[in-house]
Amino acid sequence: MGKAAIMTDTNSGITPDIAEKNGIFLLKMPFFADGKEYTEYVDMRYEDFFEKLNGGAEVSTSQPSPAALTDMWDNILKDFDELVYIPMSSGLSGTYSTAAALSEEYNGRVFVADSRRISVTLSSDVFKALHLANNGISAAEITENLNRSADMQSIYVAVNTLEHLKKSGRVTAAGAAIGTLLGIKPVLQIQGGKLDAYKKVRGMKSAADAMLDGIENDLKTRFADKKVQIRAAFSGNRKNGEDWRQAAADRFPDFEIGLDALPISISCHVGADALGIGISVIS
C-alpha cells in the first residue's frame, strides 16, 4: 500500500520477465492469426508468430476487452491505493479512450496517462513513472507529468515489406505494388502520437541511414542540451536487430543504445524485418 502501482501493456515492448523484475504490472495484448485469437506471451511464442506470418497468415490486432482491464485493476488495487495505466498512444489505438472511460468508475484510484507513445518510447515513460512512484509521487502527479512531456520523443520505423501497410490502408494496393517493384522502403515517424510518413527511400540501408539522420536532427534541434535515451528496435530476426543497434551505436558513440524486439501487436502492422529507433527526453 502507499505508493502508486504502474501498469502498462505489451505494446511497450516490456517483456513479462522485465515487468516482474521491476514491479511493473503488464497486460498482455490480444491479436489474431488466421481468424483465431491469441494473447502475446500466453499462447504463441514470438518465433512461432513470425513463422506463421512468413507463411502467409492473415494477422491483425485488437484492443483488450474491458473485462481484461478492470479485472487487472481490481487485483492491483487489492494491494495498492491507486494505479497509473500507461497504454499506447490514443492516436494509434482506442485503448486509451476505453480505459479512460472505465477509470471513471474507480473513484479516483485509477489514472490513465496518454503519453502519445508506443514501443521503445512508451517503455521509457513506464520506467520514468516507476521511478516517480518509488519516490512517493502520487498517481495524479505521475499522470500529469507523463501527459505534459508526451511530445518530448520521436520514433522512426522502416518496414521491409509494404504488404501489411497495404492491408491496414496506409498505402494503396497500386502504391504497394509499385513500391515493391522499385524497392522503395517507407520510413515512418511517430511524433505527437500519430503515425506519419517521414521519407521514402530505396533499400533498407538507405532507410536505416534516414532514421539515424532523423535522430541526429532531433539531437541538434528539438532535444539539444537535453538528457535523452535512445533505443533501437526490430521485428523478427534478432541478428538484424543486433546489427542495427550496432549501427546506431557507431553513429552515436556517446550514447548507450538499448535494443527491444517490437511486440507482436506492432509486428502485425509492420511485418518481419522492420527496424525502428526512438529517442526520449528522460529529465
Secondary structure, 3 states (H helix, E strand, C coil): CCCCEEEEEHHHCCCHHHHHHHCCEEECCEEEECCEEEEECCCECHHHHHHHHHCCCCEEECCCCHHHHHHHHHHHCCCCCCEEEECCCCCCCCHHHHHHHHHHHHCCCEEECCCCCCHHHHHHHHHHHHHHHHCCCCHHHHHHHHHHCCCCEEEEEECCCCHHHHHCCCCCHHHHHHHHHHCEEEEEEEECCEEEEEEEEECHHHHHHHHHHHHHHHHHCCCCCCCEEEEEEECCCHHHHHHHHHHHHHHCCCCCCEEEECCHHHHHHHCCCCEEEEEEECC
